[in-house]
Amino acid sequence: MAEPEPPQSASLSPVLFVLVLVFAAGVSSVLFYPAMSLLGRIVGLFRATG
């Protein structure tokens, strides 16, 4: 029960790393579109006023 490193963790850590990368990419893309639309509104307001 007290094994320091089971052999499965060596093949599991790259999979977890890829899953974390995919999750981060999904979250950033989901947050990217509202941010771009908000920036577009702010730029449109500045162009309308200026």
MOPAC internal coordinates of N, CA, C and O (Angstrom, degrees):
PM7 1SCF
backbone

  N    0.0000 0     0.00 0     0.00 0    0    0    0
  C    1.4615 1     0.00 0     0.00 0    1    0    0
  C    1.5215 1   111.16 1     0.00 0    2    1    0
  O    1.2310 1   120.45 1   158.99 1    3    2    1
  N    1.3516 1   116.75 1   -21.01 1    3    2    1
  C    1.4627 1   120.30 1  -174.32 1    5    3    2
  C    1.5244 1   110.93 1  -103.83 1    6    5    3
  O    1.2310 1   119.96 1  -142.00 1    7    6    5
  N    1.3224 1   117.69 1    38.00 1    7    6    5
  C    1.4654 1   119.57 1   177.55 1    9    7    6
  C    1.5298 1   109.46 1   -74.22 1   10    9    7
  O    1.2310 1   119.76 1   -45.58 1   11   10    9
  N    1.3388 1   118.06 1   134.42 1   11   10    9
  C    1.4665 1   120.65 1  -176.97 1   13   11   10
  C    1.5339 1   111.98 1   -69.43 1   14   13   11
  O    1.2310 1   120.13 1   134.03 1   15   14   13
  N    1.3426 1   117.37 1   -45.97 1   15   14   13
  C    1.4618 1   120.60 1  -177.69 1   17   15   14
  C    1.5150 1   109.57 1  -138.57 1   18   17   15
  O    1.2310 1   119.16 1   -76.23 1   19   18   17
  N    1.3139 1   119.20 1   103.77 1   19   18   17
  C    1.4657 1   119.94 1   173.55 1   21   19   18
  C    1.5222 1   110.44 1   -67.73 1   22   21   19
  O    1.2310 1   119.67 1   -26.77 1   23   22   21
  N    1.3400 1   118.24 1   153.23 1   23   22   21
  C    1.4711 1   119.95 1  -177.21 1   25   23   22
  C    1.5308 1   112.44 1   -65.84 1   26   25   23
  O    1.2310 1   119.48 1   156.98 1   27   26   25
  N    1.3253 1   118.59 1   -23.02 1   27   26   25
  C    1.4591 1   119.88 1  -177.42 1   29   27   26
  C    1.5269 1   111.33 1   -70.47 1   30   29   27
  O    1.2310 1   119.76 1   150.37 1   31   30   29
  N    1.3254 1   118.06 1   -29.63 1   31   30   29
  C    1.4607 1   119.99 1  -176.58 1   33   31   30
  C    1.5317 1   110.67 1   -65.19 1   34   33   31
  O    1.2310 1   119.99 1   151.89 1   35   34   33
  N    1.3246 1   117.63 1   -28.11 1   35   34   33
  C    1.4631 1   120.35 1   179.80 1   37   35   34
  C    1.5291 1   110.50 1   -66.30 1   38   37   35
  O    1.2310 1   120.67 1   144.39 1   39   38   37
  N    1.3337 1   116.32 1   -35.61 1   39   38   37
  C    1.4589 1   119.08 1   179.23 1   41   39   38
  C    1.5205 1   110.85 1   -92.00 1   42   41   39
  O    1.2310 1   120.02 1   167.89 1   43   42   41
  N    1.3323 1   117.56 1   -12.11 1   43   42   41
  C    1.4602 1   120.63 1  -177.90 1   45   43   42
  C    1.5237 1   111.23 1   -89.78 1   46   45   43
  O    1.2310 1   119.87 1   149.08 1   47   46   45
  N    1.3278 1   117.85 1   -30.92 1   47   46   45
  C    1.4557 1   119.42 1  -176.19 1   49   47   46
  C    1.5372 1   113.13 1   -65.62 1   50   49   47
  O    1.2310 1   118.39 1   140.21 1   51   50   49
  N    1.3369 1   120.68 1   -39.79 1   51   50   49
  C    1.4772 1   117.83 1   175.78 1   53   51   50
  C    1.5236 1   111.76 1   -64.01 1   54   53   51
  O    1.2310 1   120.43 1   145.24 1   55   54   53
  N    1.3346 1   116.78 1   -34.76 1   55   54   53
  C    1.4659 1   119.42 1   179.39 1   57   55   54
  C    1.5209 1   109.80 1   -66.42 1   58   57   55
  O    1.2310 1   120.52 1   137.07 1   59   58   57
  N    1.3290 1   116.62 1   -42.93 1   59   58   57
  C    1.4699 1   119.81 1   177.71 1   61   59   58
  C    1.5246 1   110.20 1   -63.94 1   62   61   59
  O    1.2310 1   120.58 1   142.08 1   63   62   61
  N    1.3366 1   116.49 1   -37.92 1   63   62   61
  C    1.4658 1   120.43 1   179.58 1   65   63   62
  C    1.5206 1   110.71 1   -62.63 1   66   65   63
  O    1.2310 1   120.69 1   136.46 1   67   66   65
  N    1.3401 1   116.28 1   -43.54 1   67   66   65
  C    1.4651 1   120.66 1   179.66 1   69   67   66
  C    1.5214 1   110.00 1   -66.61 1   70   69   67
  O    1.2310 1   120.58 1   140.98 1   71   70   69
  N    1.3433 1   116.50 1   -39.02 1   71   70   69
  C    1.4614 1   119.57 1   179.22 1   73   71   70
  C    1.5171 1   110.55 1   -64.53 1   74   73   71
  O    1.2310 1   120.23 1   139.96 1   75   74   73
  N    1.3290 1   117.16 1   -40.04 1   75   74   73
  C    1.4632 1   120.43 1   178.64 1   77   75   74
  C    1.5268 1   110.19 1   -65.91 1   78   77   75
  O    1.2310 1   120.42 1   141.19 1   79   78   77
  N    1.3281 1   116.80 1   -38.81 1   79   78   77
  C    1.4669 1   119.69 1   178.65 1   81   79   78
  C    1.5267 1   110.68 1   -64.73 1   82   81   79
  O    1.2310 1   120.71 1   136.63 1   83   82   81
  N    1.3374 1   116.25 1   -43.37 1   83   82   81
  C    1.4657 1   119.92 1   179.61 1   85   83   82
  C    1.5256 1   110.25 1   -64.69 1   86   85   83
  O    1.2310 1   120.68 1   139.44 1   87   86   85
  N    1.3428 1   116.31 1   -40.56 1   87   86   85
  C    1.4559 1   119.89 1   179.49 1   89   87   86
  C    1.5278 1   110.66 1   -64.42 1   90   89   87
  O    1.2310 1   120.61 1   137.12 1   91   90   89
  N    1.3413 1   116.44 1   -42.88 1   91   90   89
  C    1.4681 1   119.98 1   179.81 1   93   91   90
  C    1.5305 1   110.34 1   -65.62 1   94   93   91
  O    1.2310 1   120.27 1   141.45 1   95   94   93
  N    1.3291 1   117.09 1   -38.55 1   95   94   93
  C    1.4637 1   119.82 1   178.93 1   97   95   94
  C    1.5248 1   110.67 1   -65.91 1   98   97   95
  O    1.2310 1   120.53 1   140.30 1   99   98   97
  N    1.3272 1   116.58 1   -39.70 1   99   98   97
  C    1.4584 1   120.06 1   178.90 1  101   99   98
  C    1.5130 1   111.24 1   -65.45 1  102  101   99
  O    1.2310 1   120.42 1   136.07 1  103  102  101
  N    1.3237 1   116.81 1   -43.93 1  103  102  101
  C    1.4675 1   120.22 1  -179.10 1  105  103  102
  C    1.5249 1   110.00 1   -65.84 1  106  105  103
  O    1.2310 1   120.50 1   138.14 1  107  106  105
  N    1.3356 1   116.65 1   -41.86 1  107  106  105
  C    1.4675 1   118.82 1  -178.77 1  109  107  106
  C    1.5264 1   110.73 1   -66.92 1  110  109  107
  O    1.2310 1   120.26 1   142.57 1  111  110  109
  N    1.3448 1   117.11 1   -37.43 1  111  110  109
  C    1.4615 1   118.94 1   179.08 1  113  111  110
  C    1.5200 1   110.68 1   -69.31 1  114  113  111
  O    1.2310 1   120.42 1   143.68 1  115  114  113
  N    1.3481 1   116.80 1   -36.32 1  115  114  113
  C    1.4659 1   119.99 1   178.99 1  117  115  114
  C    1.5275 1   110.00 1   -66.80 1  118  117  115
  O    1.2310 1   120.52 1   142.41 1  119  118  117
  N    1.3386 1   116.61 1   -37.59 1  119  118  117
  C    1.4638 1   119.77 1   179.43 1  121  119  118
  C    1.5236 1   111.77 1   -81.24 1  122  121  119
  O    1.2310 1   120.48 1   164.81 1  123  122  121
  N    1.3432 1   116.69 1   -15.19 1  123  122  121
  C    1.4609 1   120.16 1  -174.24 1  125  123  122
  C    1.5302 1   110.65 1   -74.85 1  126  125  123
  O    1.2310 1   120.29 1   139.11 1  127  126  125
  N    1.3377 1   117.05 1   -40.89 1  127  126  125
  C    1.4639 1   119.62 1  -174.84 1  129  127  126
  C    1.5276 1   112.87 1   -67.60 1  130  129  127
  O    1.2310 1   118.57 1   134.73 1  131  130  129
  N    1.3445 1   120.34 1   -45.27 1  131  130  129
  C    1.4729 1   118.21 1   175.92 1  133  131  130
  C    1.5241 1   112.25 1   -63.51 1  134  133  131
  O    1.2310 1   120.15 1   145.12 1  135  134  133
  N    1.3239 1   117.31 1   -34.88 1  135  134  133
  C    1.4634 1   119.65 1   179.17 1  137  135  134
  C    1.5320 1   109.90 1   -65.61 1  138  137  135
  O    1.2310 1   119.91 1   138.95 1  139  138  137
  N    1.3218 1   117.77 1   -41.05 1  139  138  137
  C    1.4561 1   120.54 1   179.99 1  141  139  138
  C    1.5299 1   110.56 1   -67.85 1  142  141  139
  O    1.2310 1   120.20 1   141.24 1  143  142  141
  N    1.3371 1   117.22 1   -38.76 1  143  142  141
  C    1.4629 1   119.33 1   178.68 1  145  143  142
  C    1.5239 1   110.39 1   -66.86 1  146  145  143
  O    1.2310 1   120.86 1   142.58 1  147  146  145
  N    1.3430 1   115.97 1   -37.42 1  147  146  145
  C    1.4641 1   119.60 1   177.98 1  149  147  146
  C    1.5238 1   110.33 1   -66.90 1  150  149  147
  O    1.2310 1   120.52 1   138.79 1  151  150  149
  N    1.3398 1   116.62 1   -41.21 1  151  150  149
  C    1.4644 1   119.57 1   177.54 1  153  151  150
  C    1.5257 1   110.16 1   -63.79 1  154  153  151
  O    1.2310 1   120.61 1   142.01 1  155  154  153
  N    1.3380 1   116.44 1   -37.99 1  155  154  153
  C    1.4611 1   119.67 1   178.26 1  157  155  154
  C    1.5175 1   111.51 1   -62.79 1  158  157  155
  O    1.2310 1   120.59 1   140.63 1  159  158  157
  N    1.3515 1   116.49 1   -39.37 1  159  158  157
  C    1.4734 1   119.59 1   178.00 1  161  159  158
  C    1.5089 1   111.45 1   -66.25 1  162  161  159
  O    1.2310 1   120.74 1   139.33 1  163  162  161
  N    1.3587 1   116.19 1   -40.67 1  163  162  161
  C    1.4624 1   119.79 1  -179.26 1  165  163  162
  C    1.5306 1   109.77 1   -66.46 1  166  165  163
  O    1.2310 1   120.35 1   137.73 1  167  166  165
  N    1.3283 1   116.94 1   -42.27 1  167  166  165
  C    1.4621 1   119.98 1   178.46 1  169  167  166
  C    1.5237 1   110.19 1   -64.88 1  170  169  167
  O    1.2310 1   120.53 1   141.38 1  171  170  169
  N    1.3340 1   116.59 1   -38.62 1  171  170  169
  C    1.4604 1   119.72 1   178.35 1  173  171  170
  C    1.5229 1   111.31 1   -64.66 1  174  173  171
  O    1.2310 1   120.49 1   141.41 1  175  174  173
  N    1.3397 1   116.66 1   -38.59 1  175  174  173
  C    1.4601 1   119.87 1   177.87 1  177  175  174
  C    1.5287 1   110.52 1   -65.43 1  178  177  175
  O    1.2310 1   120.83 1   137.83 1  179  178  177
  N    1.3352 1   116.02 1   -42.17 1  179  178  177
  C    1.4654 1   118.60 1  -179.52 1  181  179  178
  C    1.5319 1   110.07 1   -66.33 1  182  181  179
  O    1.2310 1   120.51 1   143.14 1  183  182  181
  N    1.3340 1   116.63 1   -36.86 1  183  182  181
  C    1.4649 1   118.47 1   179.52 1  185  183  182
  C    1.5247 1   110.14 1   -70.33 1  186  185  183
  O    1.2310 1   120.19 1   145.31 1  187  186  185
  N    1.3355 1   117.24 1   -34.69 1  187  186  185
  C    1.4682 1   120.05 1  -179.25 1  189  187  186
  C    1.5228 1   110.54 1   -70.32 1  190  189  187
  O    1.2310 1   120.39 1   141.56 1  191  190  189
  N    1.3385 1   116.85 1   -38.44 1  191  190  189
  C    1.4662 1   119.78 1  -179.07 1  193  191  190
  C    1.5221 1   110.85 1   -79.56 1  194  193  191
  O    1.2310 1   120.68 1   144.31 1  195  194  193
  N    1.3350 1   116.31 1   -35.69 1  195  194  193
  C    1.4599 1   119.54 1  -176.09 1  197  195  194
  C    1.4945 1   110.63 1  -100.86 1  198  197  195
  O    1.2310 1   120.10 1   180.00 1  199  198  197

